[in-house]
Amino acid sequence: MFQDKTLVCQDCGQEFIFTAGEQEFYSEKGFENEPKRCRECRVSRRNSRNNSRGPREMFAAVCAGCGAETEVPFRPVEGRPVYCMECFQKQKEEAAY
């Protein structure tokens, strides 16, 4: 049903193969458009978008489990417990049982 296709990358202009397996995957996921970029350009574009976000803002907090100073990637809300990584992992393990 699917056959390998040669496409041209819109960023670098190089030809790349859109394999039958990739086409089948796109079809299963409901994607209607063929890829416009080669793998290298897709990876480069993804990395440049991720790097442009800058460093994640961290907020100081006191762990509700052990009382240690910690930093978390969200603004703590008063009245809701915040845990350090170690206590957070313990909470997850206890909830699993």
DSSP file (Angstrom, degrees, kcal/mol; ACC not computed):
  #  RESIDUE AA STRUCTURE BP1 BP2  ACC     N-H-->O    O-->H-N    N-H-->O    O-->H-N    TCO  KAPPA ALPHA  PHI   PSI    X-CA   Y-CA   Z-CA
    1    1 A M              0   0    0      0, 0.0     2,-0.3     0, 0.0     0, 0.0   0.000 360.0 360.0 360.0 -51.9    0.0    0.0    0.0
    2    2 A F        -     0   0    0     18,-0.0     2,-0.3    19,-0.0    18,-0.2  -0.757 360.0-170.8 -98.7 144.8    2.7    2.5    1.0
    3    3 A Q        -     0   0    0     -2,-0.3    15,-0.1    16,-0.1    20,-0.0  -0.974  35.3 -91.9-130.9 147.6    5.9    3.1   -1.0
    4    4 A D        -     0   0    0     -2,-0.3     2,-0.4    13,-0.1    15,-0.2  -0.261  44.1-160.1 -54.8 140.7    9.0    5.1   -0.1
    5    5 A K  E     -A   18   0A   0     13,-1.9    13,-3.4     2,-0.0     2,-0.6  -0.957  14.6-133.7-125.0 145.4    8.8    8.7   -1.4
    6    6 A T  E     +A   17   0A   0     -2,-0.4     2,-0.3    11,-0.2    11,-0.2  -0.888  31.5 179.0 -97.8 122.9   11.6   11.2   -1.9
    7    7 A L  E     -A   16   0A   0      9,-3.2     9,-2.7    -2,-0.6     2,-0.5  -0.777  25.4-124.2-118.7 164.5   10.8   14.6   -0.5
    8    8 A V  E     -A   15   0A   0     -2,-0.3     7,-0.2     7,-0.2     2,-0.2  -0.950  25.9-121.7-113.6 128.3   12.7   17.9   -0.4
    9    9 A C     >  -     0   0    0      5,-2.9     4,-1.4    -2,-0.5    28,-0.3  -0.466  11.1-147.0 -68.3 130.9   13.3   19.6    2.9
   10   10 A Q  T  4 S+     0   0    0     26,-3.1    27,-0.1    -2,-0.2    -1,-0.1   0.698  94.8  45.0 -73.4 -18.1   11.9   23.1    3.0
   11   11 A D  T  4 S+     0   0    0     25,-0.3    -1,-0.1     3,-0.1    26,-0.1   0.924 129.7  15.2 -89.5 -53.5   14.7   24.4    5.3
   12   12 A C  T  4 S-     0   0    0      2,-0.1    -2,-0.1    26,-0.0     3,-0.1   0.606  90.3-129.1-102.2 -13.0   17.9   22.9    3.8
   13   13 A G     <  +     0   0    0     -4,-1.4     2,-0.2     1,-0.3    -3,-0.1   0.483  60.5 137.0  80.2   1.6   16.7   21.9    0.3
   14   14 A Q        -     0   0    0     -6,-0.1    -5,-2.9     1,-0.1    -1,-0.3  -0.516  56.6-114.6 -81.8 149.5   18.2   18.4    0.7
   15   15 A E  E     +A    8   0A   0     -7,-0.2     2,-0.3    -2,-0.2    -7,-0.2  -0.570  36.5 179.9 -79.2 146.3   16.2   15.3   -0.5
   16   16 A F  E     -A    7   0A   0     -9,-2.7    -9,-3.2    -2,-0.2     2,-0.5  -0.978  28.2-110.5-144.4 157.6   15.1   12.8    2.2
   17   17 A I  E     -A    6   0A   0     -2,-0.3     2,-0.9   -11,-0.2   -11,-0.2  -0.772  13.2-157.7 -94.3 126.5   13.2    9.6    2.1
   18   18 A F  E     -A    5   0A   0    -13,-3.4   -13,-1.9    -2,-0.5   -15,-0.1  -0.871  32.8-144.2 -97.0  96.7    9.6    9.4    3.6
   19   19 A T     >  -     0   0    0     -2,-0.9     4,-2.4   -15,-0.2     5,-0.2  -0.084  18.2-115.0 -68.7 162.0    9.6    5.7    4.2
   20   20 A A  H  > S+     0   0    0      1,-0.2     4,-2.3     2,-0.2     5,-0.2   0.881 118.5  53.7 -60.8 -39.1    6.6    3.4    3.8
   21   21 A G  H  > S+     0   0    0      2,-0.2     4,-2.2     1,-0.2    -1,-0.2   0.901 108.7  48.0 -63.4 -41.8    6.8    2.7    7.6
   22   22 A E  H  > S+     0   0    0      2,-0.2     4,-2.8     1,-0.2    -2,-0.2   0.902 110.9  51.8 -65.5 -40.1    6.7    6.4    8.4
   23   23 A Q  H  X S+     0   0    0     -4,-2.4     4,-2.4     2,-0.2    -2,-0.2   0.903 109.4  49.4 -62.1 -41.5    3.8    6.9    6.0
   24   24 A E  H  X S+     0   0    0     -4,-2.3     4,-2.6     2,-0.2    -1,-0.2   0.918 111.0  49.8 -63.6 -43.5    1.9    4.0    7.7
   25   25 A F  H  X S+     0   0    0     -4,-2.2     4,-2.0     2,-0.2    -2,-0.2   0.936 110.8  49.5 -59.5 -48.1    2.6    5.6   11.1
   26   26 A Y  H  X>S+     0   0    0     -4,-2.8     5,-2.4     1,-0.2     4,-0.6   0.907 111.8  49.6 -57.9 -42.6    1.4    9.0    9.9
   27   27 A S  H ><5S+     0   0    0     -4,-2.4     3,-1.0     1,-0.2    -1,-0.2   0.916 109.1  50.7 -64.4 -44.3   -1.8    7.4    8.5
   28   28 A E  H 3<5S+     0   0    0     -4,-2.6    -1,-0.2     1,-0.3    -2,-0.2   0.853 111.3  49.0 -61.8 -35.2   -2.5    5.5   11.8
   29   29 A K  H 3<5S-     0   0    0     -4,-2.0    -1,-0.3    -5,-0.2    -2,-0.2   0.533 116.4-115.0 -82.5  -6.9   -2.1    8.8   13.8
   30   30 A G  T <<5 +     0   0    0     -3,-1.0     2,-0.3    -4,-0.6    -3,-0.2   0.625  59.7 156.3  83.4  12.9   -4.5   10.6   11.4
   31   31 A F      < -     0   0    0     -5,-2.4    -1,-0.3    -6,-0.2    -2,-0.1  -0.580  21.0-175.0 -73.2 131.8   -1.8   13.0   10.0
   32   32 A E        +     0   0    0     -2,-0.3     2,-0.3    -3,-0.1    -1,-0.2   0.720  57.8  72.2-100.4 -25.3   -2.8   14.2    6.6
   33   33 A N  S    S-     0   0    0     -7,-0.1     3,-0.1     1,-0.0    -2,-0.0  -0.700  77.3-124.5 -97.2 144.8    0.3   16.2    5.6
   34   34 A E        -     0   0    0     -2,-0.3    -2,-0.1     1,-0.1    -1,-0.0  -0.445  43.9 -86.6 -75.9 157.0    3.7   14.8    4.6
   35   35 A P        -     0   0    0      0, 0.0    -1,-0.1     0, 0.0     3,-0.0  -0.365  32.0-161.6 -64.4 146.2    6.7   16.1    6.6
   36   36 A K        +     0   0    0     -3,-0.1   -26,-3.1     2,-0.1     2,-0.3   0.540  69.8  55.3-104.0 -10.9    8.2   19.2    5.2
   37   37 A R  S    S-     0   0    0    -28,-0.3   -28,-0.1   -27,-0.1    -1,-0.0  -0.922  81.4-116.2-126.1 148.5   11.6   18.9    6.9
   38   38 A C     >  -     0   0    0     -2,-0.3     4,-2.4     1,-0.1     5,-0.2  -0.281  42.4 -98.6 -71.1 167.2   14.3   16.2    7.0
   39   39 A R  H  > S+     0   0    0      1,-0.2     4,-2.6     2,-0.2     5,-0.2   0.903 122.6  52.0 -56.6 -45.5   15.1   14.6   10.3
   40   40 A E  H  > S+     0   0    0      1,-0.2     4,-2.5     2,-0.2    -1,-0.2   0.911 111.8  45.9 -60.8 -43.8   18.1   16.8   11.0
   41   41 A C  H  > S+     0   0    0      2,-0.2     4,-2.6     1,-0.2    -1,-0.2   0.858 111.5  52.5 -69.6 -34.9   16.2   20.0   10.4
   42   42 A R  H  X S+     0   0    0     -4,-2.4     4,-2.5     2,-0.2    -2,-0.2   0.939 112.4  45.0 -63.6 -45.7   13.2   18.8   12.5
   43   43 A V  H  X S+     0   0    0     -4,-2.6     4,-2.6     2,-0.2    -2,-0.2   0.921 114.2  49.3 -63.5 -44.4   15.6   18.0   15.4
   44   44 A S  H  X S+     0   0    0     -4,-2.5     4,-2.2    -5,-0.2    -1,-0.2   0.914 112.4  47.6 -61.3 -43.9   17.4   21.3   15.0
   45   45 A R  H  X S+     0   0    0     -4,-2.6     4,-1.9     2,-0.2    -2,-0.2   0.909 112.2  49.4 -64.5 -43.1   14.1   23.2   14.9
   46   46 A R  H  X S+     0   0    0     -4,-2.5     4,-2.2     1,-0.2    -2,-0.2   0.920 112.4  48.2 -62.2 -45.0   12.8   21.4   18.0
   47   47 A N  H  X S+     0   0    0     -4,-2.6     4,-2.3     1,-0.2    -2,-0.2   0.882 109.6  51.8 -65.1 -38.8   16.1   22.1   19.9
   48   48 A S  H  X S+     0   0    0     -4,-2.2     4,-1.1     2,-0.2    -1,-0.2   0.871 110.5  48.7 -68.5 -34.7   16.1   25.7   19.0
   49   49 A R  H  < S+     0   0    0     -4,-1.9     4,-0.5     2,-0.2    -2,-0.2   0.915 112.6  48.1 -68.1 -42.3   12.5   26.2   20.2
   50   50 A N  H >< S+     0   0    0     -4,-2.2     3,-0.7     1,-0.2     4,-0.3   0.873 112.0  49.2 -65.8 -37.1   13.3   24.4   23.5
   51   51 A N  H >< S+     0   0    0     -4,-2.3     3,-0.9     1,-0.2    -1,-0.2   0.741 100.5  64.9 -74.7 -22.9   16.4   26.5   24.1
   52   52 A S  T 3< S+     0   0    0     -4,-1.1    -1,-0.2     1,-0.2    -2,-0.2   0.638  85.5  73.6 -77.1 -12.1   14.6   29.8   23.4
   53   53 A R  T <  S-     0   0    0     -3,-0.7    -1,-0.2    -4,-0.5    -2,-0.2   0.789  92.8-147.4 -70.1 -26.8   12.5   29.3   26.5
   54   54 A G    <   -     0   0    0     -3,-0.9    -1,-0.1    -4,-0.3     3,-0.1  -0.190  40.5 -28.2  82.5 178.9   15.3   30.1   28.8
   55   55 A P  S    S-     0   0    0      0, 0.0     2,-0.2     0, 0.0    -4,-0.0  -0.349  71.9-105.1 -69.8 148.3   15.9   28.6   32.2
   56   56 A R        -     0   0    0      1,-0.1     2,-0.3    -2,-0.1    -2,-0.1  -0.508  33.4-117.1 -73.4 135.3   12.9   27.5   34.3
   57   57 A E        -     0   0    0     -2,-0.2     2,-0.3    16,-0.1    -1,-0.1  -0.586  32.4-158.9 -75.2 132.0   12.0   29.9   37.1
   58   58 A M        -     0   0    0     -2,-0.3     2,-0.4    15,-0.1    17,-0.1  -0.842   2.9-149.6-113.9 150.9   12.3   28.1   40.5
   59   59 A F  E     -B   72   0B   0     13,-3.0    13,-2.5    -2,-0.3    15,-0.2  -0.953  17.9-119.9-123.8 138.2   10.6   29.1   43.8
   60   60 A A  E     +B   71   0B   0     -2,-0.4     2,-0.3    11,-0.2    11,-0.2  -0.491  42.1 160.3 -74.3 143.5   11.8   28.6   47.3
   61   61 A A  E     -B   70   0B   0      9,-2.5     9,-2.8    -2,-0.2     2,-0.5  -0.969  39.0-117.8-155.1 165.3    9.7   26.4   49.6
   62   62 A V  E     -B   69   0B   0     -2,-0.3    20,-0.4     7,-0.2     7,-0.2  -0.958  38.3-114.6-111.2 127.9    9.9   24.4   52.8
   63   63 A C     >  -     0   0    0      5,-2.9     4,-1.4    -2,-0.5    20,-0.3  -0.400  13.6-150.5 -64.5 129.2    9.2   20.7   52.5
   64   64 A A  T  4 S+     0   0    0     18,-3.4    19,-0.2     1,-0.2    -1,-0.2   0.657  94.1  50.1 -73.1 -16.3    6.0   19.6   54.3
   65   65 A G  T  4 S+     0   0    0     17,-0.3    -1,-0.2     3,-0.1    18,-0.1   0.923 131.5   4.9 -87.7 -51.3    7.6   16.2   54.9
   66   66 A C  T  4 S-     0   0    0      2,-0.1    -2,-0.2     0, 0.0    17,-0.1   0.513  90.3-120.4-116.5  -8.1   11.0   16.8   56.3
   67   67 A G     <  +     0   0    0     -4,-1.4     2,-0.1     1,-0.3    -3,-0.1   0.535  61.4 145.3  81.1   6.6   11.1   20.6   56.8
   68   68 A A        -     0   0    0     -6,-0.1    -5,-2.9     1,-0.1    -1,-0.3  -0.446  57.1-106.2 -77.4 150.0   14.1   21.1   54.5
   69   69 A E  E     +B   62   0B   0     -7,-0.2     2,-0.3    -2,-0.1    -7,-0.2  -0.570  52.7 164.3 -69.8 137.2   14.6   24.1   52.2
   70   70 A T  E     -B   61   0B   0     -9,-2.8    -9,-2.5    -2,-0.2     2,-0.4  -0.922  33.5-125.7-146.9 170.2   13.9   23.2   48.6
   71   71 A E  E     -B   60   0B   0     -2,-0.3   -11,-0.2   -11,-0.2   -13,-0.0  -0.973  22.9-171.2-122.7 140.6   13.1   24.7   45.2
   72   72 A V  E     -B   59   0B   0    -13,-2.5   -13,-3.0    -2,-0.4    12,-0.0  -0.937  31.2-124.2-130.3 152.9   10.2   23.9   43.1
   73   73 A P  S    S+     0   0    0      0, 0.0     2,-0.3     0, 0.0   -16,-0.1   0.121  91.3  58.6 -85.7  23.7    9.3   24.8   39.5
   74   74 A F  S    S-     0   0    0    -15,-0.2   -15,-0.2     0, 0.0    -2,-0.2  -0.974  94.1 -97.3-145.2 158.0    5.9   26.3   40.5
   75   75 A R        -     0   0    0     -2,-0.3   -14,-0.1   -17,-0.1   -17,-0.0  -0.673  46.5-122.9 -78.3 117.1    4.7   29.0   42.8
   76   76 A P        -     0   0    0      0, 0.0     2,-0.5     0, 0.0    -1,-0.1  -0.306  19.3-137.8 -62.1 143.1    3.7   27.4   46.1
   77   77 A V    >   -     0   0    0      3,-0.1     3,-2.1     4,-0.1     2,-0.0  -0.887  24.5-109.6-104.9 130.2    0.1   28.0   47.2
   78   78 A E  T 3  S+     0   0    0     -2,-0.5    -1,-0.0     1,-0.3     0, 0.0  -0.313 103.7  24.7 -59.6 135.9   -0.5   28.7   50.8
   79   79 A G  T 3  S+     0   0    0      1,-0.2    -1,-0.3    -3,-0.0     0, 0.0   0.316 101.4  99.4  91.8  -8.0   -2.3   25.8   52.6
   80   80 A R  S <  S-     0   0    0     -3,-2.1    -1,-0.2     0, 0.0    -3,-0.1  -0.944  76.9-115.7-113.4 132.5   -1.1   23.2   50.1
   81   81 A P        -     0   0    0      0, 0.0     2,-0.4     0, 0.0    -4,-0.1  -0.324  23.9-161.5 -68.5 145.2    1.9   21.0   51.0
   82   82 A V        -     0   0    0    -20,-0.4   -18,-3.4    -6,-0.1     2,-0.3  -0.985   9.7-159.7-123.7 136.9    5.1   21.2   49.0
   83   83 A Y        -     0   0    0     -2,-0.4   -20,-0.1   -20,-0.3     2,-0.0  -0.885  17.8-120.5-120.5 148.2    7.6   18.4   49.1
   84   84 A C     >  -     0   0    0     -2,-0.3     4,-2.7     1,-0.1     5,-0.2  -0.285  46.5 -95.5 -69.9 170.3   11.3   18.1   48.3
   85   85 A M  H  > S+     0   0    0      1,-0.2     4,-2.3     2,-0.2     5,-0.2   0.903 124.7  50.1 -59.4 -42.4   12.2   15.5   45.6
   86   86 A E  H  > S+     0   0    0      1,-0.2     4,-1.9     2,-0.2    -1,-0.2   0.940 114.9  42.0 -63.8 -47.6   12.9   12.8   48.2
   87   87 A C  H  > S+     0   0    0      1,-0.2     4,-2.4     2,-0.2    -1,-0.2   0.853 112.0  56.2 -68.3 -33.9    9.7   13.2   50.1
   88   88 A F  H  X S+     0   0    0     -4,-2.7     4,-2.2     2,-0.2    -1,-0.2   0.919 107.0  49.0 -62.4 -43.0    7.7   13.6   46.9
   89   89 A Q  H  X S+     0   0    0     -4,-2.3     4,-2.3    -5,-0.2    -2,-0.2   0.903 110.5  51.0 -63.4 -40.7    9.0   10.2   45.7
   90   90 A K  H  X S+     0   0    0     -4,-1.9     4,-2.5     1,-0.2    -1,-0.2   0.907 108.9  51.4 -61.9 -41.6    8.1    8.7   49.0
   91   91 A Q  H  X S+     0   0    0     -4,-2.4     4,-2.1     1,-0.2    -2,-0.2   0.909 110.3  49.2 -60.9 -42.8    4.5   10.1   48.7
   92   92 A K  H  X S+     0   0    0     -4,-2.2     4,-1.3     1,-0.2    -2,-0.2   0.913 111.3  49.0 -63.1 -43.3    4.2    8.7   45.2
   93   93 A E  H  X S+     0   0    0     -4,-2.3     4,-0.7     1,-0.2    -2,-0.2   0.904 111.8  48.5 -64.6 -41.5    5.4    5.2   46.4
   94   94 A E  H >< S+     0   0    0     -4,-2.5     3,-0.7     1,-0.2    -1,-0.2   0.868 109.5  52.7 -67.0 -35.8    2.9    5.2   49.3
   95   95 A A  H 3< S+     0   0    0     -4,-2.1    -1,-0.2     1,-0.2    -2,-0.2   0.783 101.6  61.5 -70.1 -25.8    0.0    6.3   47.1
   96   96 A A  H 3<        0   0    0     -4,-1.3    -1,-0.2     1,-0.2    -2,-0.2   0.730 360.0 360.0 -72.7 -21.9    0.8    3.4   44.7
   97   97 A Y    <<        0   0    0     -3,-0.7    -1,-0.2    -4,-0.7    -2,-0.2   0.455 360.0 360.0 -91.8 360.0    0.1    0.8   47.4
